[in-house]
Amino acid sequence: MTARTSTRRALAAVSAVAVLALAACSSGDDAEQPADDASSGDTEAAADAFPVSIDTAFGTVEIPEEPTRVVALGWGDAETALALGVEPVGASDWLAFGGDGVGPWLEDAYTTSPEIVDTLEPSYEQIAVLEPDVILDVKSSGDPERYERLSEIAPTVGVPEGGEAYLTPMQDQVDMIAAALGRSEAGDELLAEVDDAYAAAREENPDFEGKTAVIGSYWSEGFGAYVSTSSRGEFMQALGFVTKPEIDEAAGEEFSVNLGTETLDLLDADLTVIQPIGFTAAEVEEQPLFQTVPSVADGRYVVFDDKDLSNAFSLGTPTAVIYAVDNVVPLFADALGGE
């Protein structure tokens, strides 16, 4: 069963606190122009008093005054800032969206395109030229050397205390970024919108409650599965599903585990969801081993065939999550056969 993209958009649910959009691609000429200050269409949201102190895995970070020039480097950090009404002057494009580096659910969010910064190995010189007041690296590797280099440029909000690489929960990501930008109230409102979307989905689909779910992938190395603390795992649990502890155990400290022939049965659950990476849904479904998984043989599975939907499901930001809830819930219900 392949995923179908719903025509409905979930962006209206966050319009009160988000500036929605994806602007046209930034050109080389744009990069040569002085970057505009971070801006917002919702000036009332910036109501927090400064200075503010934020606890991170690297200690407490103090931001002396409301930032006007923000560089967002972590996974989904730029989208979170945009949803709070702040346009970063520099941002990383983790999912290779192109253009302004955000998903189509944030169409026209930027009035001035950001300078795109590499993800895994950012150019510290490029970042320094942007003269940021604050750097957001909240959902990132948590690498101490990276954090130290960034902190030499500007106050840097890194991974939270006890945080793991790329596993910062949405709640922490929004709370920390909202605090750094002086928009805590807007952050609370944004998270409430997400909670409402999940609650509505659970109410409409009570049979999700207690069902097991596995979120997997298929890429050049074969099949894999994501841990319960990944954004994908959080998504399924928020809908009422239960994730499999065996996957967490197999993954150890990683956010996913590669599955070989002997471990492919870990994909079996009441609902199996697969994200193709570099393959089509049809190519995944044609894999003979995939068809041996009991849930797949029973038709209780979804393989995403829409890249935007797969990206929204992966990103784990409020705007992306609401878009994903709107689009994937019917697919999950269909796959479960209305049980």
Secondary structure by P-SEA (a helix, b strand, c coil): cbbbbbcccccccccccccccccccccccccccccccccccccccccccccbbbbcccccccccccccbbbbcccaaaaaaaaacccccbbbbccccccccccccccccccccccccccccccaaaaaaacccbbbcccccccaaaaaaaaacccccccccccccccccaaaaaaaaaaaaccaaaaaaaaaaaaaaaaaaaaaccccccbbbbbbccccccccccccccaaaaaaaaabbbbbaaaaaaaccccbbbbcccccccccccbbbbbbccccaaaaaaccccccccccccccbbbbccaaaaaaaccccaaaaaaaaaccaaaaaaaaccc
